[in-house]
Amino acid sequence: MPLVFRDNEVFNLPERLPVLPLRDVVLFPYAVMPLVVGRGMSVAAVEGAAASEERCLLVVTQRDGEVQDPVATDLHRVGVIARLNQVARLPNGTLRVLVEGIARVRITRYSTQKLTLRGTIAPTPFTRDTGAADATEIDARMRRTLDRFEEYVGLQRRIPPEVVTMAQGTGVPERVASIVASHIGVRTDIRQRGGPLLRSPPLLR
């Protein structure tokens, strides 16, 4: 079973996780997102994750948001492991869920098991040279990104200033990248590609 590490947390996950497809939305690590889930396979994915010990599933963006019942070819191969923080069933049978992005991963294979679409996580380790020169360059890029993000938020009334404070206070490059990427106004396909830090798979063992 792969182990996924995020900050001080360790997630011992099965090799295959239930898949929750999203239309025209990209979830990022560290982000918390409310969703209303109504499609049959999506409801099954949430229920399967809710019954598991880690309460985790794969959140993957569809290539075409108009597709009602997506199959493997309709989904991207990079998604986010998400933890279910809340699940509530509404009177009409849909589910209201609150998911938290844990780590960005690559999916090597999609399969259907018990009417639930599942994705196999690639066991590729996250590697980054931690030499002094590289660390200095990463810190410099992070500071430049935060400066530009602060200017951007100042021009956008829809983003609360507290988001900048949160990004500035983390000090973790991957977290800063996720916060910035989840709040800038860009097309879904650009969000899906993410930045260089977000394209790297997380630490998996």
LUMMIKE-710234 format. One record per residue: residue in three letters; x, y, z of N, C-alpha, C, O in turn. Coordinates in steps of 0.02 Angstrom, whole numbers, plus 32768, in hexadecimal, padded with zeros to 4 digits. Layout:
N
alaXYZXYZXYZXYZ...
This chain:
205
met802A7FC48000800080008000802C803F8000805C80428026pro801C80707FD6804480AD7FD5803880D88012800080DC802Bleu806D80F9802880688129805E806E816F8040809B817C8018val8040819C8051804281E080398050820E8074802F820980A8phe80828239806C8097826580A1808482AD8091808F82C58059arg806782CF80C28059831780BC8066833880FF8044832A8130asp80988363810080AD8383813E80BB834D817280E683228167asn8097834D81AA80A3831C81DE807282E181DC807182B88209glu804A82DE81A7801982A981A1803182728172805482808142val801E82348181802D81FB81577FEC81D781477FC681C68174phe7FE081CB81077FA381AA80F17FB5816680D47FD8816280A2asn7F9E813180F47FA980ED80DC7F6D80DA80B27F3880C880CCleu7F7680DD80707F3D80D780417F40809680197F77807B800Epro7F07807E80047F0780467FD57F23805C7F927F2380987F83glu7F39802D7F6A7F55803F7F297F21805D7EFA7F3180877ED0arg7EE380487F027EAC80637ED97E7B80897F057E65806F7F39leu7E6980C57EF07E3B80EF7F167DFD80FF7EEB7E0381047EAEpro7DC281077F0B7D87811C7EE57D9281617EC77DB3818C7EE5val7D76816C7E8C7D8181AA7E667D4281D47E667D0B81BD7E57leu7D4B82147E787D1582457E747D2582777E3D7D5182A17E45pro7D0382727E027D1182A07DCB7CF282E57DD97CBB82EA7DF5leu7D15831A7DC57CFC835E7DCC7CF5837E7D877D1C83707D59arg7CC283A87D807CB783CC7D427CD284137D497CBC84397D75asp7D0084257D1E7D19846A7D197D3384867D5B7D3384C37D65val7D4A845B7D877D6684707DC77DA484467DD47DA5840B7DC5val7DD884667DF07E1584427E027E21844C7E4C7E2484847E65leu7E2884157E6F7E3984187EB67E8584167EBE7EA883F27E9Aphe7E9F843E7EED7EE784407EFA7EF584257F407ECA84277F6Cpro7F32840D7F4B7F4683FA7F8F7F3C84347FC07F47846E7FAEtyr7F2984247FFD7F1D845380347EDB847A802D7EC58498805Eala7EBC84787FF37E7D849D7FEA7E43847480077E4384378003val7E12849880237DD58479803C7D9C849180107D9384CD8006met7D7584627FF57D4384737FC37D0084507FD17CFF84137FDBpro7CC884767FD37C8684577FDA7C6E843F7F967C7884627F64leu7C4E84067F937C3483EA7F557BF083CC7F617BE183B37F97val7BC683CD7F2D7B8783A87F2E7B8E83707EFC7B9A837C7EC0val7B8683337F137B9382F77EEA7B5082D47EDC7B2B82C47F0Agly7B4282C97E9C7B0282AB7E8B7B0582727E597AD782497E57arg7B3A826F7E317B3F82397E007B4B81F67E237B6F81F37E55gly7B2E81C17E077B2F81807E287B7481687E3B7B7F81547E75met7BA481687E0C7BE7814F7E1B7C0C817D7E4B7C3681677E72ser7BFB81BD7E497C1A81ED7E777C0281E27EBE7C2881E47EEEval7BC081D67EC47BA481C77F067BC381877F227BD481837F5Dala7BCB81547EF77BEA81157F0C7C3381207F227C4A81017F52ala7C57814D7F007C9C815B7F127C9F817C7F577CC981697F80val7C7381AC7F647C7381CD7FA57C60819C7FDC7C7F819C8011glu7C2E81737FD07C19814380037C50811080127C5A80FC804Bgly7C7480FB7FDD7CAC80CC7FE77CE480EC800F7D0080CB803Bala7CF3812A80017D28814D80267D138158806E7D3C8152809Cala7CD4816A80797CBB817880BC7CBE813980E87CC4813E8125ala7CBA80FF80C97CBB80C080EF7D0180A880FD7D0A80788122ser7D3480C880DF7D7980B180E77D9980D481237D808106813Cglu7DD080B8813B7DF180D381767E0D8118816A7E0781448195glu7E2D812381307E4D816481227E1C819781067E2A81D28104arg7DE0817F80EF7DAD81AC80D27DC981D580987DBC82118092cys7DF081B4806D7E0F81D780357DF581BD7FF27DE181837FECleu7DF681E97FC17DE481D77F7C7E0D82027F4D7E3082307F62leu7E0981F27F0C7E2B82197ED97DFB824A7EBA7DC582377EA2val7E0D82897EBA7DE482BD7E997E0782CF7E587E4082E77E59val7DE582C37E207E0482CB7DDE7DD682F67DB27D9982EC7DB1thr7DF383257D8F7DCC83517D637DC0832F7D207DEC83107D03gln7D8283367D077D71831C7CC57D9183467C8E7D9A83827C96arg7DA283267C577DBC834A7C1D7D8583757BFE7D9383AC7BE6asp7D48835D7BFF7D0E83817BE47CD883817C197CBD834C7C2Agly7CC883BC7C327C9683C07C677C5083AF7C527C2583A57C7Dglu7C4383AB7C107C00839B7BF87BF183507BFB7BB6833D7BF5val7C2383267C057C1882DE7C077BF582CB7C477C0D82DB7C7Egln7BBC82A97C417B9482997C7C7BAF825C7CA17BB3825D7CDFasp7BC282287C7D7BDB81EB7C9D7C2281DD7C847C2B81B67C56pro7C5381FD7CA27C9881F77C8A7CB681B17C947CA8818F7CC5val7CDF819D7C637D06815F7C687D4F81747C6A7D5F81AF7C6Bala7D7B81427C697DC3814F7C727DDD81837C417E0381AF7C54thr7DC9817E7C017DE481AC7BCF7DCA81F47BD77DE582227BB9asp7D9781FD7C007D7C82407C0C7D9E82647C467D8E829D7C54leu7DCC82427C687DEA825D7CA47E35826A7C9B7E5782467C76his7E4E829D7CBC7E9682AB7CBB7EBA82757CE27E9D82507D0Aarg7EFB82707CD67F25823E7CF87F48825B7D357F6E82377D56val7F3C829A7D457F5782B87D827F1C82D27DAA7EF282F77D90gly7F1882BE7DE87EE282D37E147EFC82E07E597F3982E67E64val7ECF82E57E897EE282F47ECE7EC282C17EFD7E8682B47EF9ile7EEA82A57F297ECE827E7F5F7EAB82AE7F8E7EC982DF7FA4ala7E6D82A07F9F7E4682CC7FCA7E2A82A680057E19826B7FFFarg7E2582C8803D7E0882AA80797DC182C680817DB583028079leu7D92829980927D4E82AE80A07D4A82CA80E77D5282A58117asn7D3D830A80ED7D368328812F7CEE832581487CE1831E8183gln7CBF832C81187C78832A812A7C51830980F27C61831280B7val7C1D82E481047BEF82C780D37BA982CC80EF7B9C82B58127ala7B7B82E980C97B3582EE80DF7B0882DC80A47B1282F4806Darg7AD682B280B17AA6829F807C7A6B82CF807D7A4C82DB80B1leu7A5C82EA80427A258319803B79E482F3802C79E782B98017pro79AA83138036796A82F1802B796182D67FE4793D82A57FDBasn798182F57FB3797982DE7F6D79A982A67F5B79AB82917F21gly79D0828C7F8C79FC82547F7F7A4382677F6E7A70823C7F6Dthr7A5082A77F617A9482BD7F537ABB82C47F957A9E82C47FCBleu7AFC82CA7F8F7B2782D17FC97B4883157FC97B5F832D7F95arg7B4A833480037B718371800B7BB1835D80307BAE83458069val7BEB836980117C2A8353802E7C5A838D80347C5583BF800Fleu7C88838680627CBE83B680697CFF838F80637D0E8365808Dval7D26839D802E7D63837880227DA083A5802D7D9D83E18023glu7DD5838680437E1583A9804F7E4B838A80247E59834E802Agly7E6B83B17FF97EA083977FD07EDD83847FF97EF483AB8023ile7EF783487FED7F30832F80137F7083337FE97FA183527FFEala7F7083137FAF7FAD83107F867F9A83047F3E7F6A82E07F2Farg7FC183217F127FB783187ECA7FDA82D87EB4801482CC7EC7val7FB882AE7E8D7FD3826D7E797FC582607E2F7F9B827F7E10arg7FEB82307E167FDF82167DD27FB881D57DD77FC281AE7E05ile7F8C81CB7DA77F6281907DA57F7781667D697F73817D7D30thr7F8D81297D767FA680FE7D407F6F80D77D1E7F7680C47CE4arg7F3880CB7D417F0380A27D257EC180B07D477EBE80BB7D83tyr7E8C80B07D1F7E4880B47D397E2680707D2F7E31804F7CFCser7DFD805C7D5F7DD9801D7D5A7D9680257D7F7D8E80537DA8thr7D687FFA7D707D267FFB7D917D207FBE7DBE7D2A7F867DA9gln7D0F7FCB7DFD7D077F957E2E7CC87FA37E577CC47FD67E78lys7C987F747E557C5A7F7B7E7A7C387FBE7E6B7C237FE37E97leu7C327FCC7E2A7C1080087E117C3280497E267C14807F7E23thr7C7080447E3D7C96807F7E507CD480857E257CFA80557E1Eleu7CDF80C07E087D1B80CC7DE27D5580D67E137D5080FD7E42arg7D8D80B37E067DC780B77E327E0580C87E0A7E0B80B87DCFgly7E3580E97E2C7E7380FB7E0C7EAE80DE7E317EAF80DE7E6Fthr7EDF80C57E0B7F1C80AA7E297F5080E17E2D7F5F81027DFCile7F6C80EC7E697F9C81217E767FE1810B7E607FF780D37E6Fala800481377E3C804981287E288078812E7E64807981627E83pro809E80F97E7480CC80FC7EAD810D811E7E9B814381007EA1thr8109815C7E84814481817E70815881B07EA8813081D97EBDpro819681AC7EC181A981D77EF981B1821F7EE481C8822E7EACphe819F824C7F1081AA82937F0681F282A27F16820982967F4Ethr821782BC7EE6825D82CB7EF2826B83147EE28253832F7EB1arg829383327F0D82A783777F0282EB83817F2182F6836F7F5Basp831A839C7EFB835E83A87F16835983DC7F4D834084137F42thr837183CB7F87836D83F97FC083AF841C7FCD83BB84348005gly83DB841F7F9A841A84437FA2840F848C7FB083DA84A87FA2ala844284AC7FCD843B84F17FE3842885207FAA83FD854B7FB2ala844985177F70843B85447F3883F3853D7F2183D1856F7F15asp83DC84FF7F1B839784F47F058365850E7F388333852D7F26ala837385037F788346851B7FAC834285677FAB830D85847FB5thr837B85887F9F837B85D17F9C835285E97F61832D861A7F67glu835985C87F28833385DB7EEC82E985D07EF782C085FA7EE2ile82D785997F168290858B7F24827385C07F51823B85D87F45asp829785D37F85827F86067FB3827786497F8F8247866E7F9Bala82A586597F6282A186987F3C826486987F0F824086CA7F0Aarg825886607EEE821D865B7EC381DD86607EEB81AC867F7ED6met81DD86417F2681A286447F518193868B7F66815A86A17F65arg81C886B17F7881BD86F77F8C81A387207F528176874A7F5Aarg81BF87157F1681A6873A7EDB815D87297ECC813587557EBCthr814D86E97ED2810886D47EC680D986F47EF880A3870B7EE5leu80EC86F67F3780C287137F6B80B9875E7F5F808387797F6Aasp80EE87817F4A80E987C87F3C80B787D57F04808D88027F08arg80BD87AD7ECE808F87B77E95804887A37EA7801887C17E90phe8042876E7ED0800087597EE47FDE878E7F0F7FA2879A7F09glu800487AF7F3A7FE887E57F637FCF881E7F377F9A883A7F44glu7FF5882F7F027FDF88627ED37F9F884C7EAF7F7188737EA6tyr7F9E880C7E9B7F6487F17E787F2587F47EA37EF088097E8Dval7F2B87DF7EE27EF287E07F107ED988277F1B7E9D88337F23gly7F0888577F1D7EF5889C7F267EC988B67EEE7EA488E77EF7leu7ECD88977EB37EA488AC7E7A7E6488837E727E3A88927E48gln7E5D884E7E9C7E2488217E967DF888267ED57E0C88107F0Barg7DBE88417ECE7D9188487F077D7688057F1F7D6187FF7F59arg7D7787D37EF47D5987937F067D85876A7F347D6E87397F51ile7DC5877C7F3C7DF387557F667E00877C7FA67E1987B47FA4pro7DEF875E7FE07DFB878180207E458789802E7E6C875C801Epro7E5A87C1804B7EA187CD805A7EBE879780897EFB878D808Aglu7E93877680AF7EAC874380DE7ECF870A80B97EF986E780D6val7EBD870080797EDD86CB80527F2886D9804A7F5186AC804Eval7F398719803F7F80872C80397FA4871F807B7FDB8704807Bthr7F85873280B27FA4872680F47FB086DC80FF7FE486C88119met7F8086B380EB7F86866B80F37FC0865080C97FE8862780E1ala7FC68668808B7FFC8652805F804086698079807086438077gln804386A68092808386C080AC8099869D80EB80D5869980FAgly806A86828112807A86658152808E861C814F80A786028181thr808585FB8116809285B4811480DC85A3810F80F485768133gly810285C580E4814985B780DC8159857680B88194856580B1val8127855280A281318512807F8123851E803480EA852E8022pro815585158009814B85247FC1810F85017FA280EA85217F7Dglu810684C07FB080CE849C7F92808B84B97FA8805C84BD7F81arg808884CD7FE7804A84EA8001803D852F7FE38004853F7FD1val807185577FDD806A85997FBE805285917F76802485B57F60ala807085627F51805C85577F0B801385437F077FF0855A7EDAser7FFD85187F347FB785017F337F87853A7F437F5385407F22ile7F9785637F757F6B859B7F877F6585CC7F4D7F2E85E27F3Cval7F9E85DD7F2F7F9D860D7EF87F7785F07EBC7F4C86127E9Fala7F8685B27EAB7F6685937E707F1B858C7E787EF685917E48ser7F0485817EB67EBC85767EC07E9585B87EC07E5785B67EBFhis7EB785F17EC27E9386317EC67E9B865D7E897E75868E7E82ile7EC9864F7E5D7ED0867A7E227E9C86677DEE7E88862D7DE8gly7E8586997DC87E51868E7D977E6D86797D547E7E86A37D2Aval7E7286387D487E8B861D7D097E5D85E57CF27E3385CD7D18arg7E6585D17CB37E3B859C7C977E48855A7CBB7E7C854F7CDAthr7E16852D7CB67E1B84EC7CD77E5784C47CBE7E7884A37CE6asp7E6684C77C7D7E9E84A07C627EE184B97C7E7F0F84917C86ile7EE684FA7C8B7F2485157CA87F2985007CF17F5F84F07D0Aarg7EF185027D157EF084EA7D5A7F0584A17D5D7F2B848D7D8Agln7EED84797D2E7EFD84327D2E7F4884277D247F6483FA7D44arg7F68844E7CF97FB084467CEF7FD7845B7D2C800A843C7D3Cgly7FC0848F7D507FE184A67D8C802684C17D7E803B84C57D44gly804984D47DB3808D84ED7DAD80BE84B57DB480AA847C7DBFpro810084C47DAE813484907DB3813084697DF5813A842C7DF5leu8123848B7E2D811F84687E6D80E384397E6E80E884017E89leu80AB844F7E51806F84277E55807183ED7E24804C83BC7E2Darg809A83F17DF0809E83B97DC180C6837F7DDD80C183477DC4ser80ED838C7E10811483567E2F80E6832A7E5980BD83457E7Epro80ED82E87E5680C482BD7E8080DA82C47EC9811382D87ED6pro80AE82B47EF980C082BA7F3F80ED82827F5580FD82557F2Eleu810282847F93812C82507FAE810382117FB880D8820E7FE4leu811081DF7F8F80EE819F7F93812181697F9E815681697F7Farg8112813A7FCA813F81037FD6811980C17FD38136808C7FDB
